[in-house]
C-alpha cells in the first residue's frame, strides 16, 4: 500500500457514470481523480498533462476503445497502471485487455470499495481480475480469429460491400471474401452479420 495520494484519470463517455465514479473515489483519503475524459483518443494527452499513477477506462468509448487506449498508454507511459472497467462481462474483452497491458479488469457495478482497493493493488504491482470474468474467459477459450479476420469483420459491421471493404482496407475483393468466409466458418454461422454479432458478444472484435 502507499501513503501518498494516488492520482487517477477517469475515461468514461457517459458523464453521469464518470461523475459518480469520481465522487465515490474522491471519498477515499488516498485517491484523487485529477483528470476526466469522455473519449478514448483523449486519454494519452490527459495522462501526460496530469502525471497520473492509474488510468481507469471504460471499454466502449468514441475515438478509441479503452483497450486501444490502454495499449497506447502501456507503450507511451509504461509506469501508469491500467484498470479496465466494463458493463459487458465478455470473456474476449478480458483476454484483449490483458494483451493490451491492463493491470486490472473489473465490471462497473463492483462496489466502490472494491474499485478503490483495485487502484491500490495495481499500484503495488498486483493484478486484479473479476473472478467471474476470469472463469468465463477460461471456459470460452482463445479467440479463433486472426488479427486480419477481426479487422475485416469489424469493417464489415456497417454493411459495406466487398468492393467497399476492399477499397477501405486496401485489399483485393477476393482476399476480403476469403477472410470473411474463413471467419464465418470458424464461428459456425451462416453469414457475415451473424459473424459480427457473435464476435462482438464474445468480445473478440
N, C-alpha and C positions, 0 to 999 in steps of 0.2 A: 504494500500500500504506500501511498505517497502523502506527504504532509503539505505539499504546495497545492495551489489551485490548479485544477486541470482545465485547460482551455479547449472548448468544444465548438465545432462547427456543425450546424444542423442543415441538411439539404433535404427538403421535402416540398413538393409543389402545392400541396393543399395547405393554405395559410392557417386554417383552424387547427389542423393536426400539428403543424410546425410550432405554432404559438403555445399549444397545450404542452407539447414535449419540452419546449424551452422553459415554460413556467414550472413544470414538475422537476426538471433537472436543476433549475435555479433555486429550489428549496434545499438542495444539498450544499453543505458548508464548503466542500472542497471542489465543487464543479461550477464553472462559469461558461455559459453559452456566449461566446464572443462574436459569432457571425451566423447569419441565417441566409440561405439562398433557396430559390424556388426552381432552379434549373441545374441539370447535371453539368452543363458546359460552363457554369459559373463557379464550380467547386474549387478548381485548382487556383484560380486567381484569389479567391477569398481565403483559401488556406494559406497562401503565401503572405497575403496582406496582414493577417491576424496571428501568424506564427502559432498555429494551433497544435494541440497534442493529439486530439482524437477527432475524427470525422464520422458523424452519424448520418447515413444516407439511405433514403428510400430507394427502391429499385426502379419503380415506374416514374420517370420524370421527363419533361421535354428537354431537348438539347442533347442529352446523353443519359443513359440509364445509370443507376447507382453503381452497377457492376462495371460499366465502362469508366465512370469517374474514379472508382476505386483503383482500377488498373492503371490509370494515368497518375493518380497520386502515389501509388506504390512505386512507380518508376521515378517520378519527379521529386517526391518528398518521402523517401523511404522511412524516415523516422516517425511519420504520422501513423497512428494506429487507426484501423478502418473497421467500422461497425456497420453492417448492412441490416436495414430494417425492412420488413416486407409484410404486406397484408396477405399475400398469397403464399401459403406453405407448400410451394412446389419444389420437389426434390432436386430437379435440374438446376434451379436457381442456387441452391446451396453449393452444388458442385462448381458452378460457374463463379460464384462469389469467392470460394476458396482458391480457385485457379487465378483469380484476379488479384489475390494478395490480401483478401479480407481477414481480419483477426477475429471477428465475431459475426454471427448471423442469428438474428432474433426476429420473432414476429412482433408486430406493432402493439398488439393487445397484451403484451407481457407487462407485469406490474412495474410501476416506475422505479421501485426499489431494486428490481432485478436489472433494469436498464442501467441505473446508476452503478450498480455493482459490476456490471459488464464493462463499463467505461474504466473503472478502477483496475479490473483484472487485466484487460488488454494492455493498459499502460504498464502493468507489472510483468508483461511478457507472456501472459496466458492466452489461450484461445477459448472462446466461448461460443458454443453452438446449441441452439434449441434442441433438446434431446429427441423430441417427437420428429422434427425435421431430419435429424441425423439418422434415425431408424428408418424413416421413409426413403431417404436417399440410398441407403444401403440395400433396401429391398428393391428399389427401382432399377438399380444397375446404372451403368455408364450410358451417356448419350451416344446413340449409334451413328449419328450424323457427323459427317466431316465438316470442317470449317466452311468449305466451299458450298456444300449442300445446304448448310444453315444460311449462308449468305443469299443463295438463290431463293430459298423458301421465304426468307424474310422479305426479299424484294418482291416476291410474287404475292404477298399478303394483300396488296391493294387491288388485285385482279388484273395486273398487267399481262399483256400477251407475251408469248415467247419472243416475238420480234422486239417488243419494247424492253423486255428484260435483257435481251442480247445487247441492245444499244446502251442501256444503263450500266450494265456490268462489263461491257467491252469483251463479250464472248460471242461465239457463233450461236445461231439458233439451235443447231444440233447439240452443241455442248450443254446449253440451257436445258434442252429436252432430256438429255441423259441424266443430268443432275436431279431434275425433278422426278424423273422416272425411278431413279435409284432411291431417292428419299421416300417416295410413295411406297415402294416395295419394302423398305426397311421398317416403315411404320405400319405396314399391313393395312393400308387404307385404299380407297378407290380412286381418289383424285387429289389434286393439289390443295383444294380448300380444306379437305379433311386432314391432310398432312400438316398444314399450317396450324389448324385448330389443336390437333394432338400435340404437336411440338410445343406450342405455347402453353398448353395445360400442364405439360411436364416441365416447363421451364427450360426447354432446350434451344429456344430461339433468342 
